[in-house]
Amino acid sequence: MSKLSREKIHHLSKLILNALYKDDQVEFLDEPNEIRLTIVKAIDEEMKLYDQIDRKAREKITSQKKHIEEGSQEWEILYRKYYNEELSKLIKLSE
């Protein structure tokens, strides 16, 4: 699972803020830096959710009776399956 560095998250927050500034339908009720920090926090929280999903998928694979070597085709298939299952659960909870 690839992680976003702090620099990338801050860069993304600036890009999002700039895109919002260009939208005439968006009205800002707070200082730009406060909004950018809120965007950073939202990205951080989203990344934590994906980390939890990753961890659960890996735990399911390691709990198999048979040892499955990470990086093998079988491991990759199971990882995608379990990751998608956990993601689906999260999506259903948020609806």
C-alpha positions as CSV (number, residue, x, y, z in Angstrom):
1,M,0.0,0.0,0.0
2,S,1.5,3.3,-1.0
3,K,1.4,6.1,1.5
4,L,1.2,9.8,0.9
5,S,4.0,11.8,2.4
6,R,3.3,14.9,4.5
7,E,4.6,17.0,1.6
8,K,2.2,15.3,-0.9
9,I,-0.7,15.8,1.4
10,H,0.1,19.5,1.9
11,H,0.5,19.8,-1.9
12,L,-2.9,18.2,-2.5
13,S,-4.5,20.4,0.0
14,K,-3.2,23.5,-1.8
15,L,-4.4,22.2,-5.1
16,I,-7.8,21.5,-3.7
17,L,-8.0,24.9,-2.1
18,N,-6.9,26.6,-5.4
19,A,-9.6,24.7,-7.3
20,L,-12.2,25.8,-4.8
21,Y,-11.1,29.4,-5.1
22,K,-11.6,29.3,-8.9
23,D,-15.2,28.0,-8.5
24,D,-17.6,31.0,-8.4
25,Q,-20.2,28.9,-6.6
26,V,-17.9,28.4,-3.5
27,E,-18.1,30.9,-0.7
28,F,-15.4,30.9,1.9
29,L,-16.5,31.5,5.5
30,D,-13.0,31.0,7.1
31,E,-9.4,31.9,6.5
32,P,-7.7,30.1,3.6
33,N,-5.1,28.4,5.9
34,E,-7.9,27.1,8.2
35,I,-9.6,25.6,5.2
36,R,-6.4,24.1,3.9
37,L,-5.7,22.6,7.4
38,T,-9.2,21.1,7.4
39,I,-8.5,19.5,4.0
40,V,-5.2,18.1,5.3
41,K,-7.1,16.6,8.3
42,A,-9.7,15.1,6.0
43,I,-7.0,13.5,3.8
44,D,-5.2,12.2,6.9
45,E,-8.4,10.6,8.2
46,E,-9.2,9.0,4.8
47,M,-5.7,7.6,4.7
48,K,-6.1,6.1,8.2
49,L,-9.3,4.3,7.0
50,Y,-7.4,2.8,4.1
51,D,-4.6,1.7,6.4
52,Q,-7.2,0.0,8.6
53,I,-8.6,-1.8,5.5
54,D,-5.1,-2.8,4.5
55,R,-4.4,-4.2,7.9
56,K,-7.6,-6.2,8.1
57,A,-7.0,-7.7,4.6
58,R,-3.5,-8.7,5.7
59,E,-4.7,-10.2,8.9
60,K,-7.2,-12.3,7.0
61,I,-4.5,-13.7,4.8
62,T,-2.2,-14.5,7.7
63,S,-5.0,-16.2,9.5
64,Q,-5.3,-18.8,6.8
65,K,-4.3,-22.3,7.8
66,K,-1.9,-22.5,4.8
67,H,1.0,-20.1,4.7
68,I,0.7,-17.8,1.8
69,E,3.8,-16.0,0.7
70,E,3.3,-12.2,0.4
71,G,3.8,-11.1,-3.2
72,S,2.7,-14.5,-4.7
73,Q,-0.2,-14.6,-7.1
74,E,-2.4,-16.3,-4.5
75,W,-1.6,-13.6,-2.0
76,E,-2.3,-10.8,-4.4
77,I,-5.7,-12.4,-5.3
78,L,-6.7,-12.9,-1.7
79,Y,-5.5,-9.4,-0.7
80,R,-7.6,-7.8,-3.4
81,K,-10.6,-9.9,-2.4
82,Y,-10.3,-9.1,1.3
83,Y,-9.5,-5.5,0.7
84,N,-12.6,-5.0,-1.5
85,E,-14.7,-6.9,1.1
86,E,-13.6,-4.5,3.9
87,L,-14.0,-1.5,1.6
88,S,-17.6,-2.6,0.8
89,K,-18.3,-2.9,4.5
90,L,-17.0,0.6,5.1
91,I,-19.1,2.0,2.2
92,K,-22.3,0.3,3.5
93,L,-21.7,1.8,6.9
94,S,-21.3,5.3,5.5
95,E,-24.6,5.1,3.5
